[in-house]
Amino acid sequence: MTVLIIGIGLMVFALLADAIGIGGGEGFGYQQLIVFIAGMVAALFGGAILLQPRDDNRQDPPYIRESDPDR
């Protein structure tokens, strides 16, 4: 969920950079495009993580130390 929110935040930041006075020039520059693409990748990755089906029945095997004398 956090990755999705960070990605959306980066995309919004890149789109609004000129409006809030952070952009270096007029228009959509290459730096804004890089931040936008990075945000899109993060948002898609976060969305993919959220859409994965959960398997609550799956259990990890118990941890057994190799040096356990009782084994």
URFEN-V372215 format. One record per backbone hydrogen bond with DSSP energy under -0.5 kcal/mol. CO is the residue of the C=O (numbers start at 1). NH is the residue of the N-H. E is the energy in kcal/mol with one decimal. If there is no record, write none. Layout:
BEGIN
CO_NH_E + CO_NH_E
END
This chain:
BEGIN
1_5_-2.1 + 2_6_-2.5 + 3_7_-2.3 + 4_8_-2.3 + 5_9_-2.4 + 6_10_-2.4 + 7_11_-2.1 + 8_12_-2.4 + 9_13_-2.5 + 10_14_-2.5 + 11_15_-2.1 + 12_16_-2.1 + 13_17_-0.6 + 16_20_-2.0 + 17_22_-2.8 + 17_23_-1.2 + 18_21_-0.9 + 27_29_-0.9 + 29_33_-1.9 + 30_34_-2.1 + 31_35_-2.1 + 32_36_-2.7 + 33_37_-2.6 + 34_38_-2.4 + 35_39_-2.4 + 36_40_-2.3 + 37_41_-2.5 + 38_42_-2.3 + 39_43_-2.6 + 40_44_-2.7 + 41_45_-2.5 + 42_46_-2.7 + 43_47_-2.5 + 44_48_-2.3 + 45_49_-2.0 + 46_50_-1.9 + 47_51_-1.8 + 48_52_-0.6 + 49_52_-0.8 + 54_56_-0.7 + 55_58_-0.9 + 65_68_-1.3 + 67_69_-0.5 + 68_71_-1.2
END
